């Protein structure tokens, strides 16, 4: 076959291949940007959750401290440490 016969057939095929690859490049860039935005949102949520976790740990350490437990026991339950004269040691 001569080049004059093949060229009219080859030109539309090449044009479609270039157009198809351009569309794929645009789609891939769009997907990459979309994934990057999602990644940034997940990272921001992770950072927020880590800050909340740190606050909860601080709150837990405060609520379980000896002084806080004694203060609550005294105020709400009217509990107090017994005097030495009230302590009885029982031996088997």
PyMOL Python script that loads the backbone (N, CA, C, O; Angstrom):
from pymol import cmd

cmd.read_pdbstr("""\
ATOM      1  N   UNK A   1       0.837  -1.181   0.000  1.00  0.00           N
ATOM      2  CA  UNK A   1       0.000   0.000   0.000  1.00  0.00           C
ATOM      3  C   UNK A   1       0.882   1.243   0.000  1.00  0.00           C
ATOM      4  O   UNK A   1       1.961   1.279   0.591  1.00  0.00           O
ATOM      5  N   UNK A   2       0.389   2.224  -0.666  1.00  0.00           N
ATOM      6  CA  UNK A   2       1.164   3.448  -0.744  1.00  0.00           C
ATOM      7  C   UNK A   2       0.836   4.341   0.444  1.00  0.00           C
ATOM      8  O   UNK A   2      -0.180   4.173   1.118  1.00  0.00           O
ATOM      9  N   UNK A   3       1.703   5.266   0.671  1.00  0.00           N
ATOM     10  CA  UNK A   3       1.553   6.210   1.776  1.00  0.00           C
ATOM     11  C   UNK A   3       0.316   7.076   1.589  1.00  0.00           C
ATOM     12  O   UNK A   3      -0.306   7.484   2.570  1.00  0.00           O
ATOM     13  N   UNK A   4      -0.044   7.358   0.356  1.00  0.00           N
ATOM     14  CA  UNK A   4      -1.213   8.188   0.089  1.00  0.00           C
ATOM     15  C   UNK A   4      -2.504   7.479   0.494  1.00  0.00           C
ATOM     16  O   UNK A   4      -3.479   8.140   0.851  1.00  0.00           O
ATOM     17  N   UNK A   5      -2.526   6.203   0.447  1.00  0.00           N
ATOM     18  CA  UNK A   5      -3.721   5.464   0.840  1.00  0.00           C
ATOM     19  C   UNK A   5      -3.779   5.272   2.359  1.00  0.00           C
ATOM     20  O   UNK A   5      -4.862   5.301   2.945  1.00  0.00           O
ATOM     21  N   UNK A   6      -2.641   5.080   2.985  1.00  0.00           N
ATOM     22  CA  UNK A   6      -2.582   4.807   4.426  1.00  0.00           C
ATOM     23  C   UNK A   6      -2.759   6.085   5.238  1.00  0.00           C
ATOM     24  O   UNK A   6      -3.388   6.052   6.296  1.00  0.00           O
ATOM     25  N   UNK A   7      -2.226   7.200   4.773  1.00  0.00           N
ATOM     26  CA  UNK A   7      -2.272   8.452   5.520  1.00  0.00           C
ATOM     27  C   UNK A   7      -3.686   8.904   5.872  1.00  0.00           C
ATOM     28  O   UNK A   7      -3.902   9.299   7.018  1.00  0.00           O
ATOM     29  N   UNK A   8      -4.651   8.875   4.980  1.00  0.00           N
ATOM     30  CA  UNK A   8      -6.010   9.276   5.375  1.00  0.00           C
ATOM     31  C   UNK A   8      -6.614   8.354   6.430  1.00  0.00           C
ATOM     32  O   UNK A   8      -7.472   8.791   7.197  1.00  0.00           O
ATOM     33  N   UNK A   9      -6.197   7.107   6.492  1.00  0.00           N
ATOM     34  CA  UNK A   9      -6.698   6.191   7.514  1.00  0.00           C
ATOM     35  C   UNK A   9      -5.938   6.349   8.829  1.00  0.00           C
ATOM     36  O   UNK A   9      -6.519   6.230   9.908  1.00  0.00           O
ATOM     37  N   UNK A  10      -4.663   6.611   8.733  1.00  0.00           N
ATOM     38  CA  UNK A  10      -3.818   6.704   9.920  1.00  0.00           C
ATOM     39  C   UNK A  10      -4.007   8.013  10.677  1.00  0.00           C
ATOM     40  O   UNK A  10      -3.913   8.031  11.905  1.00  0.00           O
ATOM     41  N   UNK A  11      -4.264   9.082   9.986  1.00  0.00           N
ATOM     42  CA  UNK A  11      -4.411  10.386  10.607  1.00  0.00           C
ATOM     43  C   UNK A  11      -5.565  10.437  11.619  1.00  0.00           C
ATOM     44  O   UNK A  11      -5.342  10.927  12.727  1.00  0.00           O
ATOM     45  N   UNK A  12      -6.771   9.969  11.315  1.00  0.00           N
ATOM     46  CA  UNK A  12      -7.840   9.977  12.322  1.00  0.00           C
ATOM     47  C   UNK A  12      -7.541   9.066  13.520  1.00  0.00           C
ATOM     48  O   UNK A  12      -7.913   9.372  14.653  1.00  0.00           O
ATOM     49  N   UNK A  13      -6.881   7.968  13.258  1.00  0.00           N
ATOM     50  CA  UNK A  13      -6.520   7.062  14.360  1.00  0.00           C
ATOM     51  C   UNK A  13      -5.533   7.747  15.296  1.00  0.00           C
ATOM     52  O   UNK A  13      -5.695   7.676  16.514  1.00  0.00           O
ATOM     53  N   UNK A  14      -4.520   8.404  14.757  1.00  0.00           N
ATOM     54  CA  UNK A  14      -3.551   9.122  15.582  1.00  0.00           C
ATOM     55  C   UNK A  14      -4.228  10.272  16.329  1.00  0.00           C
ATOM     56  O   UNK A  14      -3.952  10.515  17.504  1.00  0.00           O
ATOM     57  N   UNK A  15      -5.120  10.976  15.623  1.00  0.00           N
ATOM     58  CA  UNK A  15      -5.835  12.082  16.261  1.00  0.00           C
ATOM     59  C   UNK A  15      -6.656  11.575  17.445  1.00  0.00           C
ATOM     60  O   UNK A  15      -6.650  12.203  18.504  1.00  0.00           O
ATOM     61  N   UNK A  16      -7.359  10.458  17.291  1.00  0.00           N
ATOM     62  CA  UNK A  16      -8.143   9.874  18.381  1.00  0.00           C
ATOM     63  C   UNK A  16      -7.247   9.393  19.527  1.00  0.00           C
ATOM     64  O   UNK A  16      -7.613   9.507  20.697  1.00  0.00           O
ATOM     65  N   UNK A  17      -6.075   8.858  19.185  1.00  0.00           N
ATOM     66  CA  UNK A  17      -5.147   8.412  20.225  1.00  0.00           C
ATOM     67  C   UNK A  17      -4.637   9.595  21.042  1.00  0.00           C
ATOM     68  O   UNK A  17      -4.551   9.511  22.267  1.00  0.00           O
ATOM     69  N   UNK A  18      -4.300  10.685  20.380  1.00  0.00           N
ATOM     70  CA  UNK A  18      -3.835  11.887  21.086  1.00  0.00           C
ATOM     71  C   UNK A  18      -4.956  12.452  21.946  1.00  0.00           C
ATOM     72  O   UNK A  18      -4.725  12.811  23.100  1.00  0.00           O
ATOM     73  N   UNK A  19      -6.161  12.534  21.405  1.00  0.00           N
ATOM     74  CA  UNK A  19      -7.296  13.039  22.158  1.00  0.00           C
ATOM     75  C   UNK A  19      -7.597  12.151  23.372  1.00  0.00           C
ATOM     76  O   UNK A  19      -7.862  12.648  24.466  1.00  0.00           O
ATOM     77  N   UNK A  20      -7.553  10.849  23.165  1.00  0.00           N
ATOM     78  CA  UNK A  20      -7.790   9.916  24.274  1.00  0.00           C
ATOM     79  C   UNK A  20      -6.743  10.041  25.364  1.00  0.00           C
ATOM     80  O   UNK A  20      -7.079  10.017  26.548  1.00  0.00           O
ATOM     81  N   UNK A  21      -5.488  10.173  24.987  1.00  0.00           N
ATOM     82  CA  UNK A  21      -4.438  10.306  26.002  1.00  0.00           C
ATOM     83  C   UNK A  21      -4.560  11.640  26.740  1.00  0.00           C
ATOM     84  O   UNK A  21      -4.275  11.709  27.935  1.00  0.00           O
ATOM     85  N   UNK A  22      -4.980  12.701  26.043  1.00  0.00           N
ATOM     86  CA  UNK A  22      -5.170  13.995  26.697  1.00  0.00           C
ATOM     87  C   UNK A  22      -6.294  13.911  27.724  1.00  0.00           C
ATOM     88  O   UNK A  22      -6.184  14.453  28.824  1.00  0.00           O
ATOM     89  N   UNK A  23      -7.366  13.233  27.356  1.00  0.00           N
ATOM     90  CA  UNK A  23      -8.479  13.066  28.298  1.00  0.00           C
ATOM     91  C   UNK A  23      -8.023  12.261  29.516  1.00  0.00           C
ATOM     92  O   UNK A  23      -8.402  12.588  30.640  1.00  0.00           O
ATOM     93  N   UNK A  24      -7.240  11.247  29.319  1.00  0.00           N
ATOM     94  CA  UNK A  24      -6.729  10.438  30.425  1.00  0.00           C
ATOM     95  C   UNK A  24      -5.815  11.246  31.343  1.00  0.00           C
ATOM     96  O   UNK A  24      -5.861  11.079  32.561  1.00  0.00           O
ATOM     97  N   UNK A  25      -4.995  12.108  30.777  1.00  0.00           N
ATOM     98  CA  UNK A  25      -4.114  12.955  31.586  1.00  0.00           C
ATOM     99  C   UNK A  25      -4.940  13.908  32.434  1.00  0.00           C
ATOM    100  O   UNK A  25      -4.654  14.098  33.616  1.00  0.00           O
ATOM    101  N   UNK A  26      -5.959  14.507  31.841  1.00  0.00           N
ATOM    102  CA  UNK A  26      -6.822  15.430  32.593  1.00  0.00           C
ATOM    103  C   UNK A  26      -7.533  14.680  33.713  1.00  0.00           C
ATOM    104  O   UNK A  26      -7.609  15.167  34.841  1.00  0.00           O
ATOM    105  N   UNK A  27      -8.054  13.488  33.400  1.00  0.00           N
ATOM    106  CA  UNK A  27      -8.751  12.693  34.411  1.00  0.00           C
ATOM    107  C   UNK A  27      -7.799  12.285  35.542  1.00  0.00           C
ATOM    108  O   UNK A  27      -8.172  12.341  36.713  1.00  0.00           O
ATOM    109  N   UNK A  28      -6.587  11.881  35.201  1.00  0.00           N
ATOM    110  CA  UNK A  28      -5.614  11.468  36.221  1.00  0.00           C
ATOM    111  C   UNK A  28      -5.240  12.642  37.122  1.00  0.00           C
ATOM    112  O   UNK A  28      -5.105  12.471  38.334  1.00  0.00           O
ATOM    113  N   UNK A  29      -5.073  13.820  36.549  1.00  0.00           N
ATOM    114  CA  UNK A  29      -4.753  14.999  37.372  1.00  0.00           C
ATOM    115  C   UNK A  29      -5.917  15.357  38.292  1.00  0.00           C
ATOM    116  O   UNK A  29      -5.713  15.713  39.452  1.00  0.00           O
ATOM    117  N   UNK A  30      -7.124  15.263  37.773  1.00  0.00           N
ATOM    118  CA  UNK A  30      -8.295  15.542  38.598  1.00  0.00           C
ATOM    119  C   UNK A  30      -8.381  14.558  39.758  1.00  0.00           C
ATOM    120  O   UNK A  30      -8.626  14.963  40.895  1.00  0.00           O
ATOM    121  N   UNK A  31      -8.184  13.283  39.486  1.00  0.00           N
ATOM    122  CA  UNK A  31      -8.217  12.263  40.541  1.00  0.00           C
ATOM    123  C   UNK A  31      -7.112  12.510  41.568  1.00  0.00           C
ATOM    124  O   UNK A  31      -7.339  12.364  42.769  1.00  0.00           O
ATOM    125  N   UNK A  32      -5.925  12.879  41.106  1.00  0.00           N
ATOM    126  CA  UNK A  32      -4.819  13.140  42.029  1.00  0.00           C
ATOM    127  C   UNK A  32      -5.149  14.317  42.939  1.00  0.00           C
ATOM    128  O   UNK A  32      -4.872  14.267  44.137  1.00  0.00           O
ATOM    129  N   UNK A  33      -5.734  15.368  42.387  1.00  0.00           N
ATOM    130  CA  UNK A  33      -6.112  16.523  43.210  1.00  0.00           C
ATOM    131  C   UNK A  33      -7.202  16.152  44.201  1.00  0.00           C
ATOM    132  O   UNK A  33      -7.167  16.564  45.361  1.00  0.00           O
ATOM    133  N   UNK A  34      -8.176  15.367  43.734  1.00  0.00           N
ATOM    134  CA  UNK A  34      -9.260  14.929  44.610  1.00  0.00           C
ATOM    135  C   UNK A  34      -8.718  14.070  45.758  1.00  0.00           C
ATOM    136  O   UNK A  34      -9.116  14.243  46.909  1.00  0.00           O
ATOM    137  N   UNK A  35      -7.822  13.159  45.440  1.00  0.00           N
ATOM    138  CA  UNK A  35      -7.223  12.322  46.481  1.00  0.00           C
ATOM    139  C   UNK A  35      -6.387  13.146  47.455  1.00  0.00           C
ATOM    140  O   UNK A  35      -6.368  12.858  48.652  1.00  0.00           O
ATOM    141  N   UNK A  36      -5.695  14.168  46.953  1.00  0.00           N
ATOM    142  CA  UNK A  36      -4.900  15.022  47.822  1.00  0.00           C
ATOM    143  C   UNK A  36      -5.797  15.796  48.783  1.00  0.00           C
ATOM    144  O   UNK A  36      -5.477  15.927  49.964  1.00  0.00           O
ATOM    145  N   UNK A  37      -6.920  16.309  48.278  1.00  0.00           N
ATOM    146  CA  UNK A  37      -7.856  17.033  49.139  1.00  0.00           C
ATOM    147  C   UNK A  37      -8.408  16.102  50.207  1.00  0.00           C
ATOM    148  O   UNK A  37      -8.518  16.485  51.371  1.00  0.00           O
ATOM    149  N   UNK A  38      -8.753  14.888  49.819  1.00  0.00           N
ATOM    150  CA  UNK A  38      -9.252  13.916  50.805  1.00  0.00           C
ATOM    151  C   UNK A  38      -8.182  13.577  51.837  1.00  0.00           C
ATOM    152  O   UNK A  38      -8.482  13.447  53.023  1.00  0.00           O
ATOM    153  N   UNK A  39      -6.950  13.436  51.397  1.00  0.00           N
ATOM    154  CA  UNK A  39      -5.853  13.146  52.322  1.00  0.00           C
ATOM    155  C   UNK A  39      -5.671  14.274  53.325  1.00  0.00           C
ATOM    156  O   UNK A  39      -5.466  14.020  54.512  1.00  0.00           O
ATOM    157  N   UNK A  40      -5.743  15.507  52.866  1.00  0.00           N
ATOM    158  CA  UNK A  40      -5.600  16.643  53.769  1.00  0.00           C
ATOM    159  C   UNK A  40      -6.739  16.686  54.788  1.00  0.00           C
ATOM    160  O   UNK A  40      -6.513  17.018  55.952  1.00  0.00           O
ATOM    161  N   UNK A  41      -7.951  16.356  54.367  1.00  0.00           N
ATOM    162  CA  UNK A  41      -9.079  16.316  55.298  1.00  0.00           C
ATOM    163  C   UNK A  41      -8.880  15.228  56.344  1.00  0.00           C
ATOM    164  O   UNK A  41      -9.154  15.436  57.526  1.00  0.00           O
ATOM    165  N   UNK A  42      -8.407  14.074  55.909  1.00  0.00           N
ATOM    166  CA  UNK A  42      -8.166  12.978  56.850  1.00  0.00           C
ATOM    167  C   UNK A  42      -7.051  13.351  57.825  1.00  0.00           C
ATOM    168  O   UNK A  42      -7.143  13.045  59.014  1.00  0.00           O
ATOM    169  N   UNK A  43      -6.007  14.005  57.337  1.00  0.00           N
ATOM    170  CA  UNK A  43      -4.918  14.438  58.216  1.00  0.00           C
ATOM    171  C   UNK A  43      -5.408  15.468  59.236  1.00  0.00           C
ATOM    172  O   UNK A  43      -5.015  15.426  60.401  1.00  0.00           O
ATOM    173  N   UNK A  44      -6.261  16.388  58.799  1.00  0.00           N
ATOM    174  CA  UNK A  44      -6.808  17.381  59.730  1.00  0.00           C
ATOM    175  C   UNK A  44      -7.686  16.706  60.779  1.00  0.00           C
ATOM    176  O   UNK A  44      -7.641  17.063  61.957  1.00  0.00           O
ATOM    177  N   UNK A  45      -8.478  15.737  60.351  1.00  0.00           N
ATOM    178  CA  UNK A  45      -9.320  15.012  61.311  1.00  0.00           C
ATOM    179  C   UNK A  45      -8.464  14.216  62.294  1.00  0.00           C
ATOM    180  O   UNK A  45      -8.769  14.163  63.486  1.00  0.00           O
ATOM    181  N   UNK A  46      -7.394  13.598  61.796  1.00  0.00           N
ATOM    182  CA  UNK A  46      -6.479  12.863  62.664  1.00  0.00           C
ATOM    183  C   UNK A  46      -5.857  13.788  63.708  1.00  0.00           C
ATOM    184  O   UNK A  46      -5.781  13.439  64.887  1.00  0.00           O
ATOM    185  N   UNK A  47      -5.412  14.966  63.272  1.00  0.00           N
ATOM    186  CA  UNK A  47      -4.816  15.914  64.207  1.00  0.00           C
ATOM    187  C   UNK A  47      -5.824  16.355  65.263  1.00  0.00           C
ATOM    188  O   UNK A  47      -5.486  16.479  66.440  1.00  0.00           O
ATOM    189  N   UNK A  48      -7.061  16.591  64.837  1.00  0.00           N
ATOM    190  CA  UNK A  48      -8.102  16.982  65.785  1.00  0.00           C
ATOM    191  C   UNK A  48      -8.366  15.861  66.793  1.00  0.00           C
ATOM    192  O   UNK A  48      -8.513  16.113  67.989  1.00  0.00           O
ATOM    193  N   UNK A  49      -8.424  14.630  66.301  1.00  0.00           N
ATOM    194  CA  UNK A  49      -8.662  13.501  67.204  1.00  0.00           C
ATOM    195  C   UNK A  49      -7.492  13.292  68.166  1.00  0.00           C
ATOM    196  O   UNK A  49      -7.694  12.919  69.322  1.00  0.00           O
ATOM    197  N   UNK A  50      -6.283  13.529  67.692  1.00  0.00           N
ATOM    198  CA  UNK A  50      -5.126  13.406  68.582  1.00  0.00           C
ATOM    199  C   UNK A  50      -5.168  14.461  69.681  1.00  0.00           C
ATOM    200  O   UNK A  50      -4.802  14.177  70.822  1.00  0.00           O
ATOM    201  N   UNK A  51      -5.608  15.676  69.355  1.00  0.00           N
ATOM    202  CA  UNK A  51      -5.728  16.713  70.381  1.00  0.00           C
ATOM    203  C   UNK A  51      -6.812  16.334  71.390  1.00  0.00           C
ATOM    204  O   UNK A  51      -6.629  16.505  72.596  1.00  0.00           O
ATOM    205  N   UNK A  52      -7.940  15.820  70.897  1.00  0.00           N
ATOM    206  CA  UNK A  52      -9.000  15.374  71.801  1.00  0.00           C
ATOM    207  C   UNK A  52      -8.508  14.243  72.703  1.00  0.00           C
ATOM    208  O   UNK A  52      -8.820  14.214  73.894  1.00  0.00           O
ATOM    209  N   UNK A  53      -7.739  13.315  72.135  1.00  0.00           N
ATOM    210  CA  UNK A  53      -7.204  12.198  72.912  1.00  0.00           C
ATOM    211  C   UNK A  53      -6.273  12.713  74.014  1.00  0.00           C
ATOM    212  O   UNK A  53      -6.325  12.235  75.147  1.00  0.00           O
ATOM    213  N   UNK A  54      -5.437  13.672  73.685  1.00  0.00           N
ATOM    214  CA  UNK A  54      -4.547  14.254  74.690  1.00  0.00           C
ATOM    215  C   UNK A  54      -5.325  14.931  75.806  1.00  0.00           C
ATOM    216  O   UNK A  54      -4.983  14.802  76.982  1.00  0.00           O
ATOM    217  N   UNK A  55      -6.385  15.664  75.425  1.00  0.00           N
ATOM    218  CA  UNK A  55      -7.222  16.303  76.456  1.00  0.00           C
ATOM    219  C   UNK A  55      -7.892  15.260  77.346  1.00  0.00           C
ATOM    220  O   UNK A  55      -7.968  15.431  78.563  1.00  0.00           O
ATOM    221  N   UNK A  56      -8.373  14.189  76.740  1.00  0.00           N
ATOM    222  CA  UNK A  56      -9.013  13.130  77.532  1.00  0.00           C
ATOM    223  C   UNK A  56      -8.022  12.459  78.479  1.00  0.00           C
ATOM    224  O   UNK A  56      -8.371  12.118  79.609  1.00  0.00           O
ATOM    225  N   UNK A  57      -6.804  12.273  78.023  1.00  0.00           N
ATOM    226  CA  UNK A  57      -5.795  11.687  78.908  1.00  0.00           C
ATOM    227  C   UNK A  57      -5.495  12.607  80.083  1.00  0.00           C
ATOM    228  O   UNK A  57      -5.351  12.150  81.217  1.00  0.00           O
ATOM    229  N   UNK A  58      -5.401  13.916  79.807  1.00  0.00           N
ATOM    230  CA  UNK A  58      -5.177  14.865  80.898  1.00  0.00           C
ATOM    231  C   UNK A  58      -6.348  14.859  81.876  1.00  0.00           C
ATOM    232  O   UNK A  58      -6.154  14.887  83.092  1.00  0.00           O
ATOM    233  N   UNK A  59      -7.554  14.823  81.338  1.00  0.00           N
ATOM    234  CA  UNK A  59      -8.737  14.813  82.197  1.00  0.00           C
ATOM    235  C   UNK A  59      -8.791  13.531  83.032  1.00  0.00           C
ATOM    236  O   UNK A  59      -9.136  13.565  84.213  1.00  0.00           O
ATOM    237  N   UNK A  60      -8.448  12.412  82.412  1.00  0.00           N
ATOM    238  CA  UNK A  60      -8.447  11.153  83.149  1.00  0.00           C
ATOM    239  C   UNK A  60      -7.408  11.180  84.269  1.00  0.00           C
ATOM    240  O   UNK A  60      -7.679  10.715  85.376  1.00  0.00           O
ATOM    241  N   UNK A  61      -6.236  11.714  83.991  1.00  0.00           N
ATOM    242  CA  UNK A  61      -5.216  11.767  85.032  1.00  0.00           C
ATOM    243  C   UNK A  61      -5.647  12.689  86.165  1.00  0.00           C
ATOM    244  O   UNK A  61      -5.309  12.440  87.322  1.00  0.00           O
ATOM    245  N   UNK A  62      -6.396  13.763  85.847  1.00  0.00           N
ATOM    246  CA  UNK A  62      -6.885  14.656  86.893  1.00  0.00           C
ATOM    247  C   UNK A  62      -7.956  13.957  87.732  1.00  0.00           C
ATOM    248  O   UNK A  62      -7.925  14.018  88.962  1.00  0.00           O
ATOM    249  N   UNK A  63      -8.899  13.295  87.063  1.00  0.00           N
ATOM    250  CA  UNK A  63      -9.996  12.650  87.785  1.00  0.00           C
ATOM    251  C   UNK A  63      -9.512  11.487  88.651  1.00  0.00           C
ATOM    252  O   UNK A  63     -10.148  11.158  89.652  1.00  0.00           O
ATOM    253  N   UNK A  64      -8.416  10.873  88.285  1.00  0.00           N
ATOM    254  CA  UNK A  64      -7.942   9.739  89.071  1.00  0.00           C
ATOM    255  C   UNK A  64      -6.857  10.125  90.072  1.00  0.00           C
ATOM    256  O   UNK A  64      -6.301   9.253  90.740  1.00  0.00           O
ATOM    257  N   UNK A  65      -6.548  11.413  90.186  1.00  0.00           N
ATOM    258  CA  UNK A  65      -5.518  11.815  91.146  1.00  0.00           C
ATOM    259  C   UNK A  65      -6.034  11.637  92.582  1.00  0.00           C
ATOM    260  O   UNK A  65      -7.228  11.764  92.852  1.00  0.00           O
ATOM    261  N   UNK A  66      -5.117  11.347  93.473  1.00  0.00           N
ATOM    262  CA  UNK A  66      -5.469  11.065  94.865  1.00  0.00           C
ATOM    263  C   UNK A  66      -6.181  12.250  95.520  1.00  0.00           C
ATOM    264  O   UNK A  66      -7.166  12.067  96.236  1.00  0.00           O
ATOM    265  N   UNK A  67      -5.687  13.449  95.278  1.00  0.00           N
ATOM    266  CA  UNK A  67      -6.280  14.632  95.906  1.00  0.00           C
ATOM    267  C   UNK A  67      -7.721  14.851  95.436  1.00  0.00           C
ATOM    268  O   UNK A  67      -8.586  15.209  96.236  1.00  0.00           O
ATOM    269  N   UNK A  68      -7.979  14.638  94.150  1.00  0.00           N
ATOM    270  CA  UNK A  68      -9.339  14.821  93.621  1.00  0.00           C
ATOM    271  C   UNK A  68     -10.290  13.782  94.206  1.00  0.00           C
ATOM    272  O   UNK A  68     -11.416  14.114  94.578  1.00  0.00           O
ATOM    273  N   UNK A  69      -9.854  12.548  94.289  1.00  0.00           N
ATOM    274  CA  UNK A  69     -10.699  11.487  94.843  1.00  0.00           C
ATOM    275  C   UNK A  69     -11.017  11.780  96.303  1.00  0.00           C
ATOM    276  O   UNK A  69     -12.157  11.608  96.734  1.00  0.00           O
ATOM    277  N   UNK A  70     -10.036  12.216  97.055  1.00  0.00           N
ATOM    278  CA  UNK A  70     -10.291  12.543  98.465  1.00  0.00           C
ATOM    279  C   UNK A  70     -11.237  13.729  98.607  1.00  0.00           C
ATOM    280  O   UNK A  70     -12.106  13.725  99.479  1.00  0.00           O
ATOM    281  N   UNK A  71     -11.079  14.741  97.763  1.00  0.00           N
ATOM    282  CA  UNK A  71     -11.954  15.905  97.819  1.00  0.00           C
ATOM    283  C   UNK A  71     -13.404  15.520  97.511  1.00  0.00           C
ATOM    284  O   UNK A  71     -14.324  15.993  98.179  1.00  0.00           O
ATOM    285  N   UNK A  72     -13.611  14.674  96.514  1.00  0.00           N
ATOM    286  CA  UNK A  72     -14.965  14.230  96.168  1.00  0.00           C
ATOM    287  C   UNK A  72     -15.528  13.358  97.285  1.00  0.00           C
ATOM    288  O   UNK A  72     -16.701  13.483  97.636  1.00  0.00           O
ATOM    289  N   UNK A  73     -14.708  12.481  97.841  1.00  0.00           N
ATOM    290  CA  UNK A  73     -15.163  11.621  98.928  1.00  0.00           C
ATOM    291  C   UNK A  73     -15.576  12.457 100.135  1.00  0.00           C
ATOM    292  O   UNK A  73     -16.575  12.148 100.785  1.00  0.00           O
ATOM    293  N   UNK A  74     -14.830  13.499 100.440  1.00  0.00           N
ATOM    294  CA  UNK A  74     -15.180  14.368 101.564  1.00  0.00           C
ATOM    295  C   UNK A  74     -16.445  15.176 101.273  1.00  0.00           C
ATOM    296  O   UNK A  74     -17.326  15.275 102.127  1.00  0.00           O
ATOM    297  N   UNK A  75     -16.539  15.751 100.078  1.00  0.00           N
ATOM    298  CA  UNK A  75     -17.640  16.664  99.775  1.00  0.00           C
ATOM    299  C   UNK A  75     -18.950  15.935  99.502  1.00  0.00           C
ATOM    300  O   UNK A  75     -19.984  16.307 100.058  1.00  0.00           O
ATOM    301  N   UNK A  76     -18.930  14.917  98.667  1.00  0.00           N
ATOM    302  CA  UNK A  76     -20.184  14.292  98.243  1.00  0.00           C
ATOM    303  C   UNK A  76     -20.588  13.103  99.101  1.00  0.00           C
ATOM    304  O   UNK A  76     -21.778  12.849  99.281  1.00  0.00           O
ATOM    305  N   UNK A  77     -19.633  12.387  99.622  1.00  0.00           N
ATOM    306  CA  UNK A  77     -19.953  11.170 100.376  1.00  0.00           C
ATOM    307  C   UNK A  77     -19.730  11.320 101.872  1.00  0.00           C
ATOM    308  O   UNK A  77     -19.966  10.380 102.631  1.00  0.00           O
ATOM    309  N   UNK A  78     -19.281  12.488 102.301  1.00  0.00           N
ATOM    310  CA  UNK A  78     -18.979  12.758 103.706  1.00  0.00           C
ATOM    311  C   UNK A  78     -18.030  11.690 104.283  1.00  0.00           C
ATOM    312  O   UNK A  78     -18.181  11.269 105.430  1.00  0.00           O
ATOM    313  N   UNK A  79     -17.084  11.277 103.498  1.00  0.00           N
ATOM    314  CA  UNK A  79     -16.092  10.297 103.947  1.00  0.00           C
ATOM    315  C   UNK A  79     -14.861  11.058 104.430  1.00  0.00           C
ATOM    316  O   UNK A  79     -14.529  12.125 103.913  1.00  0.00           O
ATOM    317  N   UNK A  80     -14.201  10.497 105.417  1.00  0.00           N
ATOM    318  CA  UNK A  80     -12.965  11.102 105.898  1.00  0.00           C
ATOM    319  C   UNK A  80     -12.063   9.994 106.420  1.00  0.00           C
ATOM    320  O   UNK A  80     -12.504   8.879 106.696  1.00  0.00           O
ATOM    321  N   UNK A  81     -10.807  10.331 106.545  1.00  0.00           N
ATOM    322  CA  UNK A  81      -9.867   9.354 107.091  1.00  0.00           C
ATOM    323  C   UNK A  81     -10.161   9.168 108.588  1.00  0.00           C
ATOM    324  O   UNK A  81     -10.443  10.145 109.283  1.00  0.00           O
ATOM    325  N   UNK A  82     -10.100   7.938 109.085  1.00  0.00           N
ATOM    326  CA  UNK A  82     -10.362   7.727 110.512  1.00  0.00           C
ATOM    327  C   UNK A  82      -9.200   8.248 111.363  1.00  0.00           C
ATOM    328  O   UNK A  82      -8.051   8.268 110.920  1.00  0.00           O
ATOM    329  N   UNK A  83      -9.510   8.658 112.555  1.00  0.00           N
ATOM    330  CA  UNK A  83      -8.488   9.089 113.500  1.00  0.00           C
ATOM    331  C   UNK A  83      -7.736   7.851 113.985  1.00  0.00           C
ATOM    332  O   UNK A  83      -8.266   6.741 113.945  1.00  0.00           O
ATOM    333  N   UNK A  84      -6.533   8.042 114.431  1.00  0.00           N
ATOM    334  CA  UNK A  84      -5.722   6.914 114.881  1.00  0.00           C
ATOM    335  C   UNK A  84      -6.386   6.192 116.061  1.00  0.00           C
ATOM    336  O   UNK A  84      -6.279   4.970 116.168  1.00  0.00           O
ATOM    337  N   UNK A  85      -7.058   6.914 116.929  1.00  0.00           N
ATOM    338  CA  UNK A  85      -7.681   6.280 118.092  1.00  0.00           C
ATOM    339  C   UNK A  85      -8.865   5.394 117.683  1.00  0.00           C
ATOM    340  O   UNK A  85      -9.270   4.520 118.450  1.00  0.00           O
ATOM    341  N   UNK A  86      -9.432   5.614 116.470  1.00  0.00           N
ATOM    342  CA  UNK A  86     -10.566   4.830 115.989  1.00  0.00           C
ATOM    343  C   UNK A  86     -10.144   3.584 115.217  1.00  0.00           C
ATOM    344  O   UNK A  86     -10.982   2.747 114.880  1.00  0.00           O
ATOM    345  N   UNK A  87      -8.856   3.460 114.937  1.00  0.00           N
ATOM    346  CA  UNK A  87      -8.375   2.326 114.152  1.00  0.00           C
ATOM    347  C   UNK A  87      -8.140   1.130 115.077  1.00  0.00           C
ATOM    348  O   UNK A  87      -7.483   1.256 116.110  1.00  0.00           O
ATOM    349  N   UNK A  88      -8.678  -0.019 114.702  1.00  0.00           N
ATOM    350  CA  UNK A  88      -8.493  -1.261 115.458  1.00  0.00           C
ATOM    351  C   UNK A  88      -7.799  -2.263 114.524  1.00  0.00           C
ATOM    352  O   UNK A  88      -8.208  -2.456 113.379  1.00  0.00           O
ATOM    353  N   UNK A  89      -6.782  -2.868 115.024  1.00  0.00           N
ATOM    354  CA  UNK A  89      -6.067  -3.885 114.250  1.00  0.00           C
ATOM    355  C   UNK A  89      -6.534  -5.246 114.731  1.00  0.00           C
ATOM    356  O   UNK A  89      -6.469  -5.556 115.921  1.00  0.00           O
ATOM    357  N   UNK A  90      -7.000  -6.045 113.799  1.00  0.00           N
ATOM    358  CA  UNK A  90      -7.527  -7.368 114.103  1.00  0.00           C
ATOM    359  C   UNK A  90      -6.554  -8.389 113.558  1.00  0.00           C
ATOM    360  O   UNK A  90      -6.158  -8.346 112.393  1.00  0.00           O
ATOM    361  N   UNK A  91      -6.177  -9.317 114.439  1.00  0.00           N
ATOM    362  CA  UNK A  91      -5.263 -10.381 114.020  1.00  0.00           C
ATOM    363  C   UNK A  91      -5.961 -11.725 114.149  1.00  0.00           C
ATOM    364  O   UNK A  91      -6.738 -11.938 115.080  1.00  0.00           O
ATOM    365  N   UNK A  92      -5.692 -12.613 113.239  1.00  0.00           N
ATOM    366  CA  UNK A  92      -6.358 -13.926 113.313  1.00  0.00           C
ATOM    367  C   UNK A  92      -5.866 -14.779 114.469  1.00  0.00           C
ATOM    368  O   UNK A  92      -6.337 -15.902 114.651  1.00  0.00           O
TER     369      UNK A  92
END
""", "prot")
cmd.dss("prot")
cmd.show_as("cartoon", "prot")
cmd.util.cbc("prot")
cmd.orient("prot")
